[in-house]
């Protein structure tokens, strides 16, 4: 592998604050393989392995190989654009409908995600129907690589946008609703969608408490739980 490719891999991992352990786990390889790749012990690397690294880091394979084109993947909704600017006031804004919080299970009589009068910090994106767009507030640290606690996500409803789960791409950030059949509880959370044999829903976090995926046989059922992808994320906002 050329030094240029190795340097681009290192650069991307540094930008994401992602270590060899996490990369190895995400691509299904040993830590030694990733470390050997980064520090020059491996002279060659298979393109399919580099492709896995690209998917695990939401990075363009072309950029890793050649340093050309955009760095991040630009499939529908797969790139989360971060905007630290103040709320726009001269454009139609999307409504804020509630919160996403990993590990917080609520009873069904808790009106957690009902729309209110509050508007989110995002103007309507003309690529998608205005009625399909909404904002949610993030609670906790499970996706702090994307947005910290208290930040907001700009989301597009799959159903109202006319898209389906088949349109989702590997590495895409999505809003997921998990329902426990026993006890009538639900959790609404944001996760990275990854295909690793079966579908996995990954945190995107530096917090050691959030380093394991939710593994599901498909996007609908997992033992006594149902898992439904409600929306995909197209933007993130936080004012320090």
GIPETA-V905744 format. One record per backbone hydrogen bond with DSSP energy under -0.5 kcal/mol. NH is the residue of the N-H (numbers start at 0). CO is the residue of the C=O. If there is no record, write none. Layout:
# GIPETA-V905744
[[NH & CO] [NH & CO]]
This chain:
# GIPETA-V905744
[[5 & 1] [6 & 2] [7 & 3] [8 & 4] [9 & 5] [10 & 6] [11 & 7] [12 & 8] [13 & 9] [14 & 10] [15 & 11] [16 & 12] [16 & 13] [17 & 12] [22 & 18] [23 & 19] [24 & 20] [25 & 21] [26 & 22] [27 & 23] [28 & 23] [33 & 29] [34 & 30] [35 & 31] [36 & 32] [37 & 33] [38 & 34] [39 & 36] [40 & 35] [41 & 35] [42 & 40] [49 & 45] [50 & 46] [51 & 47] [52 & 48] [53 & 49] [54 & 50] [55 & 51] [56 & 52] [57 & 54] [58 & 53] [59 & 70] [63 & 59] [64 & 60] [65 & 61] [66 & 61] [66 & 62] [67 & 61] [72 & 57] [77 & 74] [78 & 74] [79 & 77] [80 & 78] [80 & 233] [82 & 80] [82 & 235] [87 & 120] [93 & 121] [94 & 132] [95 & 117] [96 & 94] [96 & 134] [97 & 134] [99 & 136] [100 & 187] [101 & 138] [103 & 100] [104 & 102] [105 & 185] [107 & 183] [109 & 106] [110 & 108] [111 & 109] [115 & 95] [119 & 93] [123 & 91] [125 & 123] [127 & 124] [131 & 128] [132 & 129] [133 & 154] [134 & 94] [135 & 152] [136 & 97] [137 & 150] [138 & 99] [143 & 140] [144 & 203] [145 & 142] [145 & 203] [146 & 142] [149 & 137] [150 & 147] [151 & 236] [152 & 135] [153 & 234] [154 & 133] [154 & 152] [155 & 231] [156 & 131] [157 & 229] [160 & 156] [161 & 157] [161 & 158] [162 & 157] [166 & 163] [167 & 164] [170 & 192] [171 & 168] [171 & 192] [172 & 76] [173 & 190] [174 & 230] [175 & 173] [175 & 188] [176 & 227] [177 & 175] [177 & 186] [178 & 225] [179 & 184] [180 & 178] [180 & 223] [182 & 180] [183 & 179] [184 & 179] [185 & 105] [186 & 177] [188 & 175] [188 & 186] [190 & 173] [191 & 201] [192 & 171] [193 & 191] [193 & 199] [195 & 193] [195 & 197] [197 & 195] [198 & 215] [199 & 193] [200 & 213] [201 & 191] [201 & 199] [203 & 141] [206 & 140] [209 & 206] [213 & 200] [214 & 212] [215 & 198] [216 & 220] [217 & 220] [221 & 224] [224 & 221] [225 & 178] [226 & 219] [227 & 176] [229 & 174] [229 & 227] [230 & 174] [231 & 155] [232 & 172] [233 & 153] [234 & 153] [235 & 80] [236 & 151] [239 & 237]]
